[in-house]
Amino acid sequence: MNTKTAIISIGDLTEAAVADLTEAFESTAGVAEVDFSVERQVAVIEFDPEVTHIDGLLRVVLGKGYKVL
């Protein structure tokens, strides 16, 4: 699998939000790995661009009610 990395800035990222978003990203087709930095307010996502796209990843964040910065 050829992966790409997306770094998404998320407003008001908390530990509770990380748990919520981890579950959402892990259930998204094409997502290989996800990591978060609450301190830097970012999600780092490894994904297969043949299966999903950055706009789909952004929709995951917005669909969970968080703000993309």
PDB file with one MODEL, atoms N, CA, C and O in Angstrom:
MODEL        1
ATOM      1  N   MET A   1       0.849  -1.177   0.000  1.00  0.00           N
ATOM      2  CA  MET A   1       0.000   0.000   0.000  1.00  0.00           C
ATOM      3  C   MET A   1       0.893   1.237   0.000  1.00  0.00           C
ATOM      4  O   MET A   1       1.804   1.355   0.819  1.00  0.00           O
ATOM      5  N   ASN A   2       0.628   2.137  -0.907  1.00  0.00           N
ATOM      6  CA  ASN A   2       1.322   3.412  -0.998  1.00  0.00           C
ATOM      7  C   ASN A   2       0.528   4.427  -0.180  1.00  0.00           C
ATOM      8  O   ASN A   2      -0.616   4.731  -0.517  1.00  0.00           O
ATOM      9  N   THR A   3       1.126   4.959   0.899  1.00  0.00           N
ATOM     10  CA  THR A   3       0.384   5.876   1.750  1.00  0.00           C
ATOM     11  C   THR A   3       0.894   7.295   1.615  1.00  0.00           C
ATOM     12  O   THR A   3       2.017   7.548   1.177  1.00  0.00           O
ATOM     13  N   LYS A   4       0.024   8.211   2.010  1.00  0.00           N
ATOM     14  CA  LYS A   4       0.362   9.621   2.122  1.00  0.00           C
ATOM     15  C   LYS A   4       0.081  10.029   3.558  1.00  0.00           C
ATOM     16  O   LYS A   4      -0.615   9.329   4.293  1.00  0.00           O
ATOM     17  N   THR A   5       0.633  11.174   3.946  1.00  0.00           N
ATOM     18  CA  THR A   5       0.436  11.696   5.295  1.00  0.00           C
ATOM     19  C   THR A   5      -0.331  13.001   5.229  1.00  0.00           C
ATOM     20  O   THR A   5       0.002  13.896   4.451  1.00  0.00           O
ATOM     21  N   ALA A   6      -1.356  13.099   6.050  1.00  0.00           N
ATOM     22  CA  ALA A   6      -2.120  14.341   6.189  1.00  0.00           C
ATOM     23  C   ALA A   6      -1.933  14.842   7.612  1.00  0.00           C
ATOM     24  O   ALA A   6      -1.999  14.066   8.565  1.00  0.00           O
ATOM     25  N   ILE A   7      -1.700  16.135   7.751  1.00  0.00           N
ATOM     26  CA  ILE A   7      -1.631  16.771   9.064  1.00  0.00           C
ATOM     27  C   ILE A   7      -2.768  17.771   9.132  1.00  0.00           C
ATOM     28  O   ILE A   7      -2.812  18.740   8.374  1.00  0.00           O
ATOM     29  N   ILE A   8      -3.689  17.520  10.056  1.00  0.00           N
ATOM     30  CA  ILE A   8      -4.884  18.350  10.160  1.00  0.00           C
ATOM     31  C   ILE A   8      -4.882  19.063  11.508  1.00  0.00           C
ATOM     32  O   ILE A   8      -4.789  18.423  12.555  1.00  0.00           O
ATOM     33  N   SER A   9      -4.986  20.383  11.478  1.00  0.00           N
ATOM     34  CA  SER A   9      -5.096  21.177  12.710  1.00  0.00           C
ATOM     35  C   SER A   9      -6.552  21.174  13.150  1.00  0.00           C
ATOM     36  O   SER A   9      -7.456  21.453  12.363  1.00  0.00           O
ATOM     37  N   ILE A  10      -6.762  20.853  14.424  1.00  0.00           N
ATOM     38  CA  ILE A  10      -8.118  20.713  14.955  1.00  0.00           C
ATOM     39  C   ILE A  10      -8.268  21.630  16.157  1.00  0.00           C
ATOM     40  O   ILE A  10      -7.479  21.559  17.100  1.00  0.00           O
ATOM     41  N   GLY A  11      -9.269  22.482  16.126  1.00  0.00           N
ATOM     42  CA  GLY A  11      -9.521  23.408  17.227  1.00  0.00           C
ATOM     43  C   GLY A  11     -10.031  22.708  18.466  1.00  0.00           C
ATOM     44  O   GLY A  11     -10.823  21.770  18.376  1.00  0.00           O
ATOM     45  N   ASP A  12      -9.575  23.166  19.634  1.00  0.00           N
ATOM     46  CA  ASP A  12     -10.016  22.650  20.933  1.00  0.00           C
ATOM     47  C   ASP A  12      -9.845  21.138  21.052  1.00  0.00           C
ATOM     48  O   ASP A  12     -10.735  20.451  21.553  1.00  0.00           O
ATOM     49  N   LEU A  13      -8.718  20.621  20.600  1.00  0.00           N
ATOM     50  CA  LEU A  13      -8.440  19.189  20.669  1.00  0.00           C
ATOM     51  C   LEU A  13      -8.107  18.801  22.107  1.00  0.00           C
ATOM     52  O   LEU A  13      -7.144  19.298  22.690  1.00  0.00           O
ATOM     53  N   THR A  14      -8.914  17.913  22.664  1.00  0.00           N
ATOM     54  CA  THR A  14      -8.737  17.438  24.036  1.00  0.00           C
ATOM     55  C   THR A  14      -8.531  15.925  24.006  1.00  0.00           C
ATOM     56  O   THR A  14      -8.673  15.298  22.956  1.00  0.00           O
ATOM     57  N   GLU A  15      -8.201  15.348  25.145  1.00  0.00           N
ATOM     58  CA  GLU A  15      -8.050  13.891  25.234  1.00  0.00           C
ATOM     59  C   GLU A  15      -9.368  13.188  24.892  1.00  0.00           C
ATOM     60  O   GLU A  15      -9.361  12.139  24.249  1.00  0.00           O
ATOM     61  N   ALA A  16     -10.494  13.760  25.317  1.00  0.00           N
ATOM     62  CA  ALA A  16     -11.798  13.173  24.992  1.00  0.00           C
ATOM     63  C   ALA A  16     -12.040  13.219  23.484  1.00  0.00           C
ATOM     64  O   ALA A  16     -12.576  12.271  22.910  1.00  0.00           O
ATOM     65  N   ALA A  17     -11.647  14.316  22.849  1.00  0.00           N
ATOM     66  CA  ALA A  17     -11.804  14.447  21.402  1.00  0.00           C
ATOM     67  C   ALA A  17     -10.910  13.439  20.685  1.00  0.00           C
ATOM     68  O   ALA A  17     -11.304  12.876  19.664  1.00  0.00           O
ATOM     69  N   VAL A  18      -9.714  13.209  21.212  1.00  0.00           N
ATOM     70  CA  VAL A  18      -8.801  12.239  20.607  1.00  0.00           C
ATOM     71  C   VAL A  18      -9.444  10.856  20.576  1.00  0.00           C
ATOM     72  O   VAL A  18      -9.379  10.169  19.557  1.00  0.00           O
ATOM     73  N   ALA A  19     -10.056  10.446  21.670  1.00  0.00           N
ATOM     74  CA  ALA A  19     -10.711   9.142  21.724  1.00  0.00           C
ATOM     75  C   ALA A  19     -11.835   9.064  20.693  1.00  0.00           C
ATOM     76  O   ALA A  19     -11.970   8.064  19.987  1.00  0.00           O
ATOM     77  N   ASP A  20     -12.622  10.101  20.611  1.00  0.00           N
ATOM     78  CA  ASP A  20     -13.744  10.162  19.664  1.00  0.00           C
ATOM     79  C   ASP A  20     -13.246  10.129  18.215  1.00  0.00           C
ATOM     80  O   ASP A  20     -13.767   9.382  17.388  1.00  0.00           O
ATOM     81  N   LEU A  21     -12.251  10.931  17.927  1.00  0.00           N
ATOM     82  CA  LEU A  21     -11.734  11.016  16.558  1.00  0.00           C
ATOM     83  C   LEU A  21     -10.932   9.778  16.161  1.00  0.00           C
ATOM     84  O   LEU A  21     -10.953   9.376  14.998  1.00  0.00           O
ATOM     85  N   THR A  22     -10.231   9.174  17.110  1.00  0.00           N
ATOM     86  CA  THR A  22      -9.487   7.943  16.806  1.00  0.00           C
ATOM     87  C   THR A  22     -10.442   6.876  16.299  1.00  0.00           C
ATOM     88  O   THR A  22     -10.176   6.227  15.287  1.00  0.00           O
ATOM     89  N   GLU A  23     -11.538   6.699  16.991  1.00  0.00           N
ATOM     90  CA  GLU A  23     -12.535   5.706  16.579  1.00  0.00           C
ATOM     91  C   GLU A  23     -13.082   6.031  15.187  1.00  0.00           C
ATOM     92  O   GLU A  23     -13.246   5.138  14.357  1.00  0.00           O
ATOM     93  N   ALA A  24     -13.358   7.295  14.941  1.00  0.00           N
ATOM     94  CA  ALA A  24     -13.907   7.704  13.650  1.00  0.00           C
ATOM     95  C   ALA A  24     -12.899   7.490  12.522  1.00  0.00           C
ATOM     96  O   ALA A  24     -13.263   6.984  11.460  1.00  0.00           O
ATOM     97  N   PHE A  25     -11.646   7.867  12.735  1.00  0.00           N
ATOM     98  CA  PHE A  25     -10.624   7.678  11.699  1.00  0.00           C
ATOM     99  C   PHE A  25     -10.346   6.206  11.457  1.00  0.00           C
ATOM    100  O   PHE A  25     -10.198   5.790  10.308  1.00  0.00           O
ATOM    101  N   GLU A  26     -10.272   5.406  12.521  1.00  0.00           N
ATOM    102  CA  GLU A  26      -9.970   3.994  12.361  1.00  0.00           C
ATOM    103  C   GLU A  26     -11.070   3.245  11.614  1.00  0.00           C
ATOM    104  O   GLU A  26     -10.818   2.191  11.030  1.00  0.00           O
ATOM    105  N   SER A  27     -12.283   3.783  11.630  1.00  0.00           N
ATOM    106  CA  SER A  27     -13.372   3.135  10.895  1.00  0.00           C
ATOM    107  C   SER A  27     -13.516   3.690   9.472  1.00  0.00           C
ATOM    108  O   SER A  27     -14.420   3.293   8.737  1.00  0.00           O
ATOM    109  N   THR A  28     -12.629   4.601   9.091  1.00  0.00           N
ATOM    110  CA  THR A  28     -12.648   5.181   7.753  1.00  0.00           C
ATOM    111  C   THR A  28     -11.779   4.338   6.822  1.00  0.00           C
ATOM    112  O   THR A  28     -10.606   4.092   7.103  1.00  0.00           O
ATOM    113  N   ALA A  29     -12.368   3.904   5.720  1.00  0.00           N
ATOM    114  CA  ALA A  29     -11.633   3.089   4.752  1.00  0.00           C
ATOM    115  C   ALA A  29     -10.401   3.830   4.251  1.00  0.00           C
ATOM    116  O   ALA A  29     -10.466   5.017   3.931  1.00  0.00           O
ATOM    117  N   GLY A  30      -9.288   3.125   4.187  1.00  0.00           N
ATOM    118  CA  GLY A  30      -8.064   3.703   3.663  1.00  0.00           C
ATOM    119  C   GLY A  30      -7.149   4.314   4.697  1.00  0.00           C
ATOM    120  O   GLY A  30      -6.002   4.633   4.386  1.00  0.00           O
ATOM    121  N   VAL A  31      -7.625   4.486   5.925  1.00  0.00           N
ATOM    122  CA  VAL A  31      -6.778   5.057   6.980  1.00  0.00           C
ATOM    123  C   VAL A  31      -5.932   3.930   7.572  1.00  0.00           C
ATOM    124  O   VAL A  31      -6.458   2.942   8.087  1.00  0.00           O
ATOM    125  N   ALA A  32      -4.605   4.101   7.488  1.00  0.00           N
ATOM    126  CA  ALA A  32      -3.681   3.084   7.980  1.00  0.00           C
ATOM    127  C   ALA A  32      -3.257   3.339   9.421  1.00  0.00           C
ATOM    128  O   ALA A  32      -3.080   2.403  10.200  1.00  0.00           O
ATOM    129  N   GLU A  33      -3.096   4.623   9.771  1.00  0.00           N
ATOM    130  CA  GLU A  33      -2.620   4.970  11.108  1.00  0.00           C
ATOM    131  C   GLU A  33      -3.021   6.400  11.417  1.00  0.00           C
ATOM    132  O   GLU A  33      -3.084   7.250  10.529  1.00  0.00           O
ATOM    133  N   VAL A  34      -3.291   6.653  12.691  1.00  0.00           N
ATOM    134  CA  VAL A  34      -3.612   8.012  13.127  1.00  0.00           C
ATOM    135  C   VAL A  34      -2.921   8.275  14.454  1.00  0.00           C
ATOM    136  O   VAL A  34      -2.878   7.408  15.326  1.00  0.00           O
ATOM    137  N   ASP A  35      -2.380   9.475  14.600  1.00  0.00           N
ATOM    138  CA  ASP A  35      -1.720   9.888  15.825  1.00  0.00           C
ATOM    139  C   ASP A  35      -2.126  11.335  16.089  1.00  0.00           C
ATOM    140  O   ASP A  35      -2.408  12.094  15.162  1.00  0.00           O
ATOM    141  N   PHE A  36      -2.151  11.699  17.356  1.00  0.00           N
ATOM    142  CA  PHE A  36      -2.578  13.048  17.729  1.00  0.00           C
ATOM    143  C   PHE A  36      -1.552  13.716  18.627  1.00  0.00           C
ATOM    144  O   PHE A  36      -0.817  13.048  19.355  1.00  0.00           O
ATOM    145  N   SER A  37      -1.510  15.042  18.568  1.00  0.00           N
ATOM    146  CA  SER A  37      -0.770  15.846  19.531  1.00  0.00           C
ATOM    147  C   SER A  37      -1.749  16.873  20.084  1.00  0.00           C
ATOM    148  O   SER A  37      -2.102  17.843  19.412  1.00  0.00           O
ATOM    149  N   VAL A  38      -2.182  16.641  21.324  1.00  0.00           N
ATOM    150  CA  VAL A  38      -3.098  17.591  21.958  1.00  0.00           C
ATOM    151  C   VAL A  38      -2.385  18.919  22.158  1.00  0.00           C
ATOM    152  O   VAL A  38      -2.984  19.982  21.997  1.00  0.00           O
ATOM    153  N   GLU A  39      -1.117  18.855  22.505  1.00  0.00           N
ATOM    154  CA  GLU A  39      -0.333  20.070  22.729  1.00  0.00           C
ATOM    155  C   GLU A  39      -0.269  20.949  21.481  1.00  0.00           C
ATOM    156  O   GLU A  39      -0.411  22.169  21.565  1.00  0.00           O
ATOM    157  N   ARG A  40      -0.053  20.317  20.317  1.00  0.00           N
ATOM    158  CA  ARG A  40       0.041  21.073  19.058  1.00  0.00           C
ATOM    159  C   ARG A  40      -1.300  21.196  18.345  1.00  0.00           C
ATOM    160  O   ARG A  40      -1.407  21.892  17.336  1.00  0.00           O
ATOM    161  N   GLN A  41      -2.329  20.519  18.870  1.00  0.00           N
ATOM    162  CA  GLN A  41      -3.681  20.576  18.298  1.00  0.00           C
ATOM    163  C   GLN A  41      -3.727  20.019  16.868  1.00  0.00           C
ATOM    164  O   GLN A  41      -4.358  20.614  15.995  1.00  0.00           O
ATOM    165  N   VAL A  42      -3.062  18.878  16.624  1.00  0.00           N
ATOM    166  CA  VAL A  42      -3.045  18.286  15.285  1.00  0.00           C
ATOM    167  C   VAL A  42      -3.295  16.782  15.318  1.00  0.00           C
ATOM    168  O   VAL A  42      -3.044  16.094  16.307  1.00  0.00           O
ATOM    169  N   ALA A  43      -3.802  16.316  14.187  1.00  0.00           N
ATOM    170  CA  ALA A  43      -3.906  14.885  13.909  1.00  0.00           C
ATOM    171  C   ALA A  43      -2.982  14.594  12.737  1.00  0.00           C
ATOM    172  O   ALA A  43      -2.947  15.348  11.765  1.00  0.00           O
ATOM    173  N   VAL A  44      -2.233  13.500  12.830  1.00  0.00           N
ATOM    174  CA  VAL A  44      -1.359  13.062  11.750  1.00  0.00           C
ATOM    175  C   VAL A  44      -1.912  11.727  11.276  1.00  0.00           C
ATOM    176  O   VAL A  44      -1.951  10.754  12.030  1.00  0.00           O
ATOM    177  N   ILE A  45      -2.339  11.692  10.017  1.00  0.00           N
ATOM    178  CA  ILE A  45      -3.034  10.527   9.481  1.00  0.00           C
ATOM    179  C   ILE A  45      -2.284   9.968   8.284  1.00  0.00           C
ATOM    180  O   ILE A  45      -1.991  10.685   7.328  1.00  0.00           O
ATOM    181  N   GLU A  46      -1.975   8.666   8.348  1.00  0.00           N
ATOM    182  CA  GLU A  46      -1.408   7.945   7.205  1.00  0.00           C
ATOM    183  C   GLU A  46      -2.594   7.302   6.490  1.00  0.00           C
ATOM    184  O   GLU A  46      -3.384   6.591   7.110  1.00  0.00           O
ATOM    185  N   PHE A  47      -2.716   7.550   5.190  1.00  0.00           N
ATOM    186  CA  PHE A  47      -3.870   7.022   4.466  1.00  0.00           C
ATOM    187  C   PHE A  47      -3.482   6.600   3.054  1.00  0.00           C
ATOM    188  O   PHE A  47      -2.479   7.050   2.501  1.00  0.00           O
ATOM    189  N   ASP A  48      -4.300   5.728   2.495  1.00  0.00           N
ATOM    190  CA  ASP A  48      -4.118   5.247   1.128  1.00  0.00           C
ATOM    191  C   ASP A  48      -4.897   6.176   0.199  1.00  0.00           C
ATOM    192  O   ASP A  48      -6.127   6.199   0.247  1.00  0.00           O
ATOM    193  N   PRO A  49      -4.203   6.943  -0.646  1.00  0.00           N
ATOM    194  CA  PRO A  49      -4.897   7.912  -1.508  1.00  0.00           C
ATOM    195  C   PRO A  49      -5.741   7.261  -2.602  1.00  0.00           C
ATOM    196  O   PRO A  49      -6.534   7.938  -3.256  1.00  0.00           O
ATOM    197  N   GLU A  50      -5.578   5.962  -2.803  1.00  0.00           N
ATOM    198  CA  GLU A  50      -6.424   5.268  -3.771  1.00  0.00           C
ATOM    199  C   GLU A  50      -7.773   4.888  -3.170  1.00  0.00           C
ATOM    200  O   GLU A  50      -8.704   4.525  -3.889  1.00  0.00           O
ATOM    201  N   VAL A  51      -7.869   4.975  -1.845  1.00  0.00           N
ATOM    202  CA  VAL A  51      -9.095   4.587  -1.154  1.00  0.00           C
ATOM    203  C   VAL A  51      -9.834   5.800  -0.589  1.00  0.00           C
ATOM    204  O   VAL A  51     -11.059   5.876  -0.676  1.00  0.00           O
ATOM    205  N   THR A  52      -9.103   6.734  -0.019  1.00  0.00           N
ATOM    206  CA  THR A  52      -9.723   7.933   0.548  1.00  0.00           C
ATOM    207  C   THR A  52      -8.888   9.156   0.172  1.00  0.00           C
ATOM    208  O   THR A  52      -7.757   9.037  -0.299  1.00  0.00           O
ATOM    209  N   HIS A  53      -9.467  10.316   0.388  1.00  0.00           N
ATOM    210  CA  HIS A  53      -8.806  11.571   0.028  1.00  0.00           C
ATOM    211  C   HIS A  53      -8.825  12.512   1.224  1.00  0.00           C
ATOM    212  O   HIS A  53      -9.552  12.284   2.191  1.00  0.00           O
ATOM    213  N   ILE A  54      -8.038  13.551   1.154  1.00  0.00           N
ATOM    214  CA  ILE A  54      -7.946  14.506   2.256  1.00  0.00           C
ATOM    215  C   ILE A  54      -9.302  15.112   2.587  1.00  0.00           C
ATOM    216  O   ILE A  54      -9.594  15.363   3.757  1.00  0.00           O
ATOM    217  N   ASP A  55     -10.137  15.353   1.575  1.00  0.00           N
ATOM    218  CA  ASP A  55     -11.452  15.935   1.870  1.00  0.00           C
ATOM    219  C   ASP A  55     -12.302  14.976   2.696  1.00  0.00           C
ATOM    220  O   ASP A  55     -13.109  15.419   3.514  1.00  0.00           O
ATOM    221  N   GLY A  56     -12.138  13.683   2.499  1.00  0.00           N
ATOM    222  CA  GLY A  56     -12.850  12.698   3.314  1.00  0.00           C
ATOM    223  C   GLY A  56     -12.376  12.730   4.756  1.00  0.00           C
ATOM    224  O   GLY A  56     -13.174  12.569   5.679  1.00  0.00           O
ATOM    225  N   LEU A  57     -11.082  12.937   4.952  1.00  0.00           N
ATOM    226  CA  LEU A  57     -10.531  13.028   6.301  1.00  0.00           C
ATOM    227  C   LEU A  57     -11.026  14.291   7.001  1.00  0.00           C
ATOM    228  O   LEU A  57     -11.339  14.270   8.191  1.00  0.00           O
ATOM    229  N   LEU A  58     -11.092  15.375   6.259  1.00  0.00           N
ATOM    230  CA  LEU A  58     -11.619  16.620   6.831  1.00  0.00           C
ATOM    231  C   LEU A  58     -13.084  16.460   7.225  1.00  0.00           C
ATOM    232  O   LEU A  58     -13.518  16.980   8.253  1.00  0.00           O
ATOM    233  N   ARG A  59     -13.840  15.741   6.406  1.00  0.00           N
ATOM    234  CA  ARG A  59     -15.254  15.494   6.718  1.00  0.00           C
ATOM    235  C   ARG A  59     -15.418  14.677   7.999  1.00  0.00           C
ATOM    236  O   ARG A  59     -16.393  14.858   8.728  1.00  0.00           O
ATOM    237  N   VAL A  60     -14.476  13.786   8.276  1.00  0.00           N
ATOM    238  CA  VAL A  60     -14.528  13.017   9.529  1.00  0.00           C
ATOM    239  C   VAL A  60     -14.465  13.974  10.716  1.00  0.00           C
ATOM    240  O   VAL A  60     -15.267  13.868  11.644  1.00  0.00           O
ATOM    241  N   VAL A  61     -13.518  14.904  10.689  1.00  0.00           N
ATOM    242  CA  VAL A  61     -13.362  15.864  11.769  1.00  0.00           C
ATOM    243  C   VAL A  61     -14.610  16.736  11.903  1.00  0.00           C
ATOM    244  O   VAL A  61     -15.150  16.896  12.998  1.00  0.00           O
ATOM    245  N   LEU A  62     -15.054  17.286  10.802  1.00  0.00           N
ATOM    246  CA  LEU A  62     -16.236  18.159  10.822  1.00  0.00           C
ATOM    247  C   LEU A  62     -17.496  17.393  11.200  1.00  0.00           C
ATOM    248  O   LEU A  62     -18.362  17.922  11.896  1.00  0.00           O
ATOM    249  N   GLY A  63     -17.599  16.164  10.748  1.00  0.00           N
ATOM    250  CA  GLY A  63     -18.776  15.340  11.074  1.00  0.00           C
ATOM    251  C   GLY A  63     -18.886  15.014  12.549  1.00  0.00           C
ATOM    252  O   GLY A  63     -19.981  14.770  13.055  1.00  0.00           O
ATOM    253  N   LYS A  64     -17.756  15.009  13.243  1.00  0.00           N
ATOM    254  CA  LYS A  64     -17.759  14.776  14.680  1.00  0.00           C
ATOM    255  C   LYS A  64     -17.966  16.059  15.468  1.00  0.00           C
ATOM    256  O   LYS A  64     -17.989  16.032  16.698  1.00  0.00           O
ATOM    257  N   GLY A  65     -18.118  17.192  14.770  1.00  0.00           N
ATOM    258  CA  GLY A  65     -18.416  18.454  15.430  1.00  0.00           C
ATOM    259  C   GLY A  65     -17.205  19.271  15.837  1.00  0.00           C
ATOM    260  O   GLY A  65     -17.327  20.217  16.616  1.00  0.00           O
ATOM    261  N   TYR A  66     -16.035  18.916  15.320  1.00  0.00           N
ATOM    262  CA  TYR A  66     -14.817  19.680  15.648  1.00  0.00           C
ATOM    263  C   TYR A  66     -14.483  20.628  14.521  1.00  0.00           C
ATOM    264  O   TYR A  66     -14.916  20.435  13.385  1.00  0.00           O
ATOM    265  N   LYS A  67     -13.708  21.658  14.837  1.00  0.00           N
ATOM    266  CA  LYS A  67     -13.357  22.670  13.865  1.00  0.00           C
ATOM    267  C   LYS A  67     -11.979  22.392  13.280  1.00  0.00           C
ATOM    268  O   LYS A  67     -11.023  22.131  14.009  1.00  0.00           O
ATOM    269  N   VAL A  68     -11.889  22.450  11.946  1.00  0.00           N
ATOM    270  CA  VAL A  68     -10.606  22.345  11.256  1.00  0.00           C
ATOM    271  C   VAL A  68     -10.026  23.746  11.168  1.00  0.00           C
ATOM    272  O   VAL A  68     -10.692  24.677  10.715  1.00  0.00           O
ATOM    273  N   LEU A  69      -8.788  23.890  11.602  1.00  0.00           N
ATOM    274  CA  LEU A  69      -8.148  25.207  11.580  1.00  0.00           C
ATOM    275  C   LEU A  69      -7.311  25.389  10.340  1.00  0.00           C
ATOM    276  O   LEU A  69      -6.699  26.441  10.157  1.00  0.00           O
TER     277      LEU A  69
ENDMDL
END
